[in-house]
Amino acid sequence: MLQPSYTQLMKKLNDEGTSKLTSRYSIVIAAARRARQIIDIVNEQAAITKESDKTGEKIVSPVSLKQAHELSEKLKTKKPISIAVDEIYTGKIIMSEYHVEDDI
């Protein structure tokens, strides 16, 4: 089971945030998007490293290299969705709901 739970996440985000989250769906989408970003960052860095080994050229941003290394270390013990939920819970990822105004 994923910890913290969605109800714990909603409670914490609503207590700390300026906007109220009314939907678990918002948390699910935010966590899924961040998990996809984590996977993409690590895979992109691995591809760059593999390509640079073949050509001998290394054009790598130190910031993205550090971020990819930290994420790949976390991926050894946790799944991407768990990392994303932890980041949302700790406030590294800021969420707000987007409301569409009905103009009828």
N, CA and C atoms as an extended XYZ file, in Angstrom:
312
Properties=species:S:1:pos:R:3:atomname:S:1:resname:S:1:resid:I:1 pbc="F F F"
N         0.833       -1.176        0.000 N   MET     1
C         0.000        0.000        0.000 CA  MET     1
C         0.882        1.245        0.000 C   MET     1
N         0.455        2.247       -0.714 N   LEU     2
C         1.213        3.478       -0.858 CA  LEU     2
C         1.023        4.371        0.365 C   LEU     2
N         2.135        4.789        0.939 N   GLN     3
C         2.088        5.694        2.087 CA  GLN     3
C         2.815        6.969        1.735 C   GLN     3
N         2.339        8.109        2.034 N   PRO     4
C         1.094        8.429        2.719 CA  PRO     4
C        -0.101        8.206        1.804 C   PRO     4
N        -1.247        7.986        2.403 N   SER     5
C        -2.460        7.721        1.623 CA  SER     5
C        -2.958        9.006        0.983 C   SER     5
N        -3.900        8.858        0.053 N   TYR     6
C        -4.457       10.035       -0.630 CA  TYR     6
C        -5.174       10.963        0.346 C   TYR     6
N        -5.836       10.387        1.338 N   THR     7
C        -6.526       11.245        2.309 CA  THR     7
C        -5.520       12.030        3.150 C   THR     7
N        -4.399       11.396        3.501 N   GLN     8
C        -3.359       12.105        4.237 CA  GLN     8
C        -2.745       13.219        3.375 C   GLN     8
N        -2.527       12.920        2.100 N   LEU     9
C        -1.991       13.924        1.181 CA  LEU     9
C        -2.940       15.105        1.044 C   LEU     9
N        -4.230       14.807        0.835 N   MET    10
C        -5.205       15.887        0.670 CA  MET    10
C        -5.278       16.736        1.932 C   MET    10
N        -5.259       16.091        3.081 N   LYS    11
C        -5.341       16.843        4.340 CA  LYS    11
C        -4.134       17.756        4.496 C   LYS    11
N        -2.941       17.234        4.252 N   LYS    12
C        -1.736       18.043        4.399 CA  LYS    12
C        -1.703       19.174        3.378 C   LYS    12
N        -2.014       18.888        2.132 N   LEU    13
C        -1.985       19.913        1.090 CA  LEU    13
C        -3.021       20.995        1.343 C   LEU    13
N        -4.190       20.612        1.830 N   ASN    14
C        -5.226       21.605        2.115 CA  ASN    14
C        -4.895       22.432        3.354 C   ASN    14
N        -4.217       21.830        4.331 N   ASP    15
C        -3.833       22.575        5.534 CA  ASP    15
C        -2.733       23.589        5.234 C   ASP    15
N        -1.801       23.215        4.340 N   GLU    16
C        -0.660       24.078        4.055 CA  GLU    16
C        -0.882       25.014        2.876 C   GLU    16
N        -1.669       24.587        1.908 N   GLY    17
C        -1.795       25.333        0.667 CA  GLY    17
C        -2.762       26.494        0.732 C   GLY    17
N        -2.680       27.334       -0.290 N   THR    18
C        -3.590       28.470       -0.383 CA  THR    18
C        -4.872       28.094       -1.098 C   THR    18
N        -4.804       27.094       -1.958 N   SER    19
C        -6.014       26.648       -2.646 CA  SER    19
C        -6.418       25.277       -2.120 C   SER    19
N        -7.687       25.003       -2.127 N   LYS    20
C        -8.195       23.739       -1.616 CA  LYS    20
C        -8.283       22.710       -2.739 C   LYS    20
N        -7.764       21.528       -2.465 N   LEU    21
C        -7.881       20.416       -3.399 CA  LEU    21
C        -9.147       19.659       -3.057 C   LEU    21
N        -9.991       19.467       -4.038 N   THR    22
C       -11.265       18.801       -3.794 CA  THR    22
C       -11.318       17.421       -4.435 C   THR    22
N       -10.290       17.046       -5.148 N   SER    23
C       -10.349       15.808       -5.904 CA  SER    23
C        -9.094       14.970       -5.699 C   SER    23
N        -9.291       13.715       -5.446 N   ARG    24
C        -8.157       12.783       -5.398 CA  ARG    24
C        -7.534       12.643       -6.778 C   ARG    24
N        -8.351       12.829       -7.776 N   TYR    25
C        -7.890       12.737       -9.159 CA  TYR    25
C        -6.723       13.696       -9.402 C   TYR    25
N        -6.761       14.876       -8.822 N   SER    26
C        -5.689       15.856       -8.985 CA  SER    26
C        -4.366       15.311       -8.455 C   SER    26
N        -4.427       14.648       -7.322 N   ILE    27
C        -3.214       14.070       -6.740 CA  ILE    27
C        -2.701       12.924       -7.605 C   ILE    27
N        -3.601       12.107       -8.087 N   VAL    28
C        -3.216       10.970       -8.935 CA  VAL    28
C        -2.528       11.469      -10.208 C   VAL    28
N        -3.114       12.477      -10.847 N   ILE    29
C        -2.535       13.011      -12.084 CA  ILE    29
C        -1.172       13.650      -11.812 C   ILE    29
N        -1.069       14.442      -10.744 N   ALA    30
C         0.205       15.089      -10.417 CA  ALA    30
C         1.291       14.049      -10.121 C   ALA    30
N         0.944       13.018       -9.376 N   ALA    31
C         1.917       11.973       -9.047 CA  ALA    31
C         2.327       11.197      -10.298 C   ALA    31
N         1.379       10.911      -11.165 N   ALA    32
C         1.684       10.177      -12.397 CA  ALA    32
C         2.586       11.002      -13.316 C   ALA    32
N         2.301       12.291      -13.420 N   ARG    33
C         3.139       13.155      -14.266 CA  ARG    33
C         4.558       13.255      -13.718 C   ARG    33
N         4.689       13.408      -12.415 N   ARG    34
C         6.017       13.504      -11.819 CA  ARG    34
C         6.766       12.179      -11.940 C   ARG    34
N         6.072       11.062      -11.776 N   ALA    35
C         6.710        9.750      -11.941 CA  ALA    35
C         7.231        9.593      -13.365 C   ALA    35
N         6.467       10.039      -14.344 N   ARG    36
C         6.893        9.990      -15.745 CA  ARG    36
C         8.113       10.881      -15.954 C   ARG    36
N         8.139       12.072      -15.327 N   GLN    37
C         9.293       12.959      -15.432 CA  GLN    37
C        10.544       12.296      -14.846 C   GLN    37
N        10.389       11.637      -13.726 N   ILE    38
C        11.515       10.957      -13.083 CA  ILE    38
C        12.096        9.902      -14.019 C   ILE    38
N        11.239        9.098      -14.596 N   ILE    39
C        11.684        8.059      -15.525 CA  ILE    39
C        12.378        8.685      -16.731 C   ILE    39
N        11.798        9.746      -17.274 N   ASP    40
C        12.374       10.406      -18.448 CA  ASP    40
C        13.734       11.030      -18.145 C   ASP    40
N        13.881       11.652      -16.979 N   ILE    41
C        15.162       12.267      -16.600 CA  ILE    41
C        16.255       11.222      -16.520 C   ILE    41
N        15.976       10.114      -15.863 N   VAL    42
C        16.979        9.054      -15.707 CA  VAL    42
C        17.302        8.405      -17.053 C   VAL    42
N        16.281        8.118      -17.857 N   ASN    43
C        16.516        7.497      -19.164 CA  ASN    43
C        17.269        8.430      -20.107 C   ASN    43
N        16.930        9.714      -20.086 N   GLU    44
C        17.607       10.689      -20.944 CA  GLU    44
C        19.081       10.794      -20.572 C   GLU    44
N        19.364       10.844      -19.292 N   GLN    45
C        20.746       10.936      -18.843 CA  GLN    45
C        21.527        9.674      -19.204 C   GLN    45
N        20.875        8.515      -19.089 N   ALA    46
C        21.536        7.265      -19.460 CA  ALA    46
C        21.844        7.245      -20.953 C   ALA    46
N        20.920        7.744      -21.777 N   ALA    47
C        21.138        7.784      -23.222 CA  ALA    47
C        22.269        8.739      -23.582 C   ALA    47
N        22.325        9.891      -22.918 N   ILE    48
C        23.392       10.856      -23.175 CA  ILE    48
C        24.742       10.263      -22.789 C   ILE    48
N        24.781        9.605      -21.641 N   THR    49
C        26.024        8.997      -21.172 CA  THR    49
C        26.476        7.895      -22.122 C   THR    49
N        25.536        7.085      -22.581 N   LYS    50
C        25.862        5.997      -23.509 CA  LYS    50
C        26.370        6.560      -24.837 C   LYS    50
N        25.714        7.606      -25.335 N   GLU    51
C        26.115        8.228      -26.596 CA  GLU    51
C        27.475        8.899      -26.469 C   GLU    51
N        27.720        9.549      -25.344 N   SER    52
C        28.997       10.233      -25.150 CA  SER    52
C        30.143        9.230      -25.020 C   SER    52
N        29.858        8.028      -24.528 N   ASP    53
C        30.887        6.996      -24.452 CA  ASP    53
C        31.303        6.537      -25.846 C   ASP    53
N        30.356        6.506      -26.784 N   LYS    54
C        30.651        6.083      -28.156 CA  LYS    54
C        31.440        7.143      -28.907 C   LYS    54
N        31.041        8.405      -28.764 N   THR    55
C        31.658        9.473      -29.538 CA  THR    55
C        32.823       10.130      -28.819 C   THR    55
N        32.905        9.979      -27.518 N   GLY    56
C        33.963       10.611      -26.757 CA  GLY    56
C        33.637       12.034      -26.353 C   GLY    56
N        32.515       12.550      -26.817 N   GLU    57
C        32.096       13.904      -26.466 CA  GLU    57
C        31.148       13.843      -25.278 C   GLU    57
N        31.296       14.803      -24.386 N   LYS    58
C        30.396       14.876      -23.247 CA  LYS    58
C        29.862       16.300      -23.128 C   LYS    58
N        28.608       16.463      -23.468 N   ILE    59
C        27.926       17.741      -23.284 CA  ILE    59
C        26.811       17.471      -22.293 C   ILE    59
N        27.143       17.642      -21.022 N   VAL    60
C        26.205       17.301      -19.963 CA  VAL    60
C        26.146       18.455      -18.971 C   VAL    60
N        24.949       18.860      -18.649 N   SER    61
C        24.762       19.890      -17.634 CA  SER    61
C        25.037       19.277      -16.266 C   SER    61
N        25.872       19.922      -15.459 N   PRO    62
C        26.155       19.370      -14.121 CA  PRO    62
C        24.909       19.263      -13.240 C   PRO    62
N        23.983       20.210      -13.406 N   VAL    63
C        22.767       20.184      -12.602 CA  VAL    63
C        21.907       18.986      -12.979 C   VAL    63
N        21.712       18.771      -14.274 N   SER    64
C        20.886       17.636      -14.696 CA  SER    64
C        21.576       16.315      -14.398 C   SER    64
N        22.889       16.292      -14.468 N   LEU    65
C        23.631       15.084      -14.125 CA  LEU    65
C        23.453       14.734      -12.650 C   LEU    65
N        23.534       15.750      -11.787 N   LYS    66
C        23.347       15.526      -10.352 CA  LYS    66
C        21.925       15.064      -10.062 C   LYS    66
N        20.949       15.718      -10.692 N   GLN    67
C        19.540       15.346      -10.487 CA  GLN    67
C        19.291       13.912      -10.955 C   GLN    67
N        19.814       13.563      -12.112 N   ALA    68
C        19.629       12.204      -12.624 CA  ALA    68
C        20.299       11.179      -11.727 C   ALA    68
N        21.465       11.509      -11.210 N   HIS    69
C        22.165       10.578      -10.311 CA  HIS    69
C        21.374       10.366       -9.018 C   HIS    69
N        20.870       11.469       -8.441 N   GLU    70
C        20.073       11.353       -7.211 CA  GLU    70
C        18.826       10.509       -7.445 C   GLU    70
N        18.154       10.744       -8.571 N   LEU    71
C        16.942        9.987       -8.875 CA  LEU    71
C        17.253        8.520       -9.140 C   LEU    71
N        18.344        8.249       -9.835 N   SER    72
C        18.683        6.843      -10.104 CA  SER    72
C        19.036        6.106       -8.821 C   SER    72
N        19.645        6.804       -7.865 N   GLU    73
C        19.920        6.191       -6.563 CA  GLU    73
C        18.619        5.894       -5.820 C   GLU    73
N        17.660        6.829       -5.866 N   LYS    74
C        16.376        6.601       -5.216 CA  LYS    74
C        15.628        5.443       -5.873 C   LYS    74
N        15.781        5.309       -7.204 N   LEU    75
C        15.082        4.250       -7.933 CA  LEU    75
C        15.584        2.855       -7.576 C   LEU    75
N        16.730        2.780       -6.926 N   LYS    76
C        17.239        1.478       -6.498 CA  LYS    76
C        16.412        0.906       -5.357 C   LYS    76
N        15.763        1.789       -4.583 N   THR    77
C        14.995        1.314       -3.434 CA  THR    77
C        13.497        1.597       -3.543 C   THR    77
N        13.110        2.536       -4.400 N   LYS    78
C        11.699        2.904       -4.509 CA  LYS    78
C        11.274        2.951       -5.969 C   LYS    78
N         9.981        2.835       -6.174 N   LYS    79
C         9.423        2.977       -7.507 CA  LYS    79
C         9.169        4.457       -7.791 C   LYS    79
N         9.108        4.840       -9.070 N   PRO    80
C         8.914        6.247       -9.419 CA  PRO    80
C         7.665        6.872       -8.803 C   PRO    80
N         6.589        6.132       -8.718 N   ILE    81
C         5.357        6.691       -8.162 CA  ILE    81
C         5.519        6.969       -6.668 C   ILE    81
N         6.263        6.134       -5.960 N   SER    82
C         6.514        6.368       -4.531 CA  SER    82
C         7.370        7.613       -4.328 C   SER    82
N         8.355        7.802       -5.178 N   ILE    83
C         9.187        9.001       -5.109 CA  ILE    83
C         8.331       10.236       -5.362 C   ILE    83
N         7.467       10.166       -6.366 N   ALA    84
C         6.605       11.302       -6.706 CA  ALA    84
C         5.659       11.644       -5.562 C   ALA    84
N         5.060       10.646       -4.946 N   VAL    85
C         4.138       10.890       -3.830 CA  VAL    85
C         4.898       11.497       -2.653 C   VAL    85
N         6.102       11.009       -2.380 N   ASP    86
C         6.916       11.583       -1.306 CA  ASP    86
C         7.244       13.049       -1.588 C   ASP    86
N         7.562       13.365       -2.837 N   GLU    87
C         7.874       14.747       -3.203 CA  GLU    87
C         6.652       15.653       -3.043 C   GLU    87
N         5.488       15.153       -3.379 N   ILE    88
C         4.263       15.934       -3.193 CA  ILE    88
C         4.013       16.151       -1.705 C   ILE    88
N         4.183       15.103       -0.920 N   TYR    89
C         3.914       15.180        0.519 CA  TYR    89
C         4.883       16.130        1.227 C   TYR    89
N         6.148       16.120        0.814 N   THR    90
C         7.142       16.977        1.464 CA  THR    90
C         7.118       18.409        0.940 C   THR    90
N         6.369       18.664       -0.106 N   GLY    91
C         6.242       20.025       -0.624 CA  GLY    91
C         7.213       20.374       -1.731 C   GLY    91
N         7.974       19.402       -2.222 N   LYS    92
C         8.884       19.678       -3.330 CA  LYS    92
C         8.089       19.973       -4.610 C   LYS    92
N         6.959       19.312       -4.756 N   ILE    93
C         6.059       19.536       -5.881 CA  ILE    93
C         4.861       20.318       -5.357 C   ILE    93
N         4.579       21.440       -5.966 N   ILE    94
C         3.465       22.281       -5.542 CA  ILE    94
C         2.280       22.025       -6.463 C   ILE    94
N         1.128       21.797       -5.849 N   MET    95
C        -0.078       21.469       -6.611 CA  MET    95
C        -1.136       22.540       -6.417 C   MET    95
N        -1.931       22.707       -7.459 N   SER    96
C        -3.150       23.506       -7.347 CA  SER    96
C        -4.107       22.997       -8.410 C   SER    96
N        -5.378       23.086       -8.124 N   GLU    97
C        -6.375       22.635       -9.093 CA  GLU    97
C        -6.653       23.737      -10.096 C   GLU    97
N        -6.929       23.319      -11.294 N   TYR    98
C        -7.260       24.237      -12.368 CA  TYR    98
C        -8.753       24.140      -12.609 C   TYR    98
N        -9.435       25.253      -12.490 N   HIS    99
C       -10.879       25.276      -12.676 CA  HIS    99
C       -11.221       26.025      -13.953 C   HIS    99
N       -12.062       25.440      -14.754 N   VAL   100
C       -12.516       26.062      -15.989 CA  VAL   100
C       -13.842       26.752      -15.716 C   VAL   100
N       -13.933       28.003      -16.097 N   GLU   101
C       -15.167       28.763      -15.922 CA  GLU   101
C       -16.132       28.406      -17.057 C   GLU   101
N       -17.361       28.140      -16.715 N   ASP   102
C       -18.394       27.851      -17.712 CA  ASP   102
C       -19.011       29.150      -18.191 C   ASP   102
N       -18.899       29.431      -19.477 N   ASP   103
C       -19.495       30.631      -20.068 CA  ASP   103
C       -20.679       30.221      -20.934 C   ASP   103
N       -21.804       30.059      -20.316 N   ILE   104
C       -22.996       29.642      -21.068 CA  ILE   104
C       -23.959       30.789      -21.140 C   ILE   104
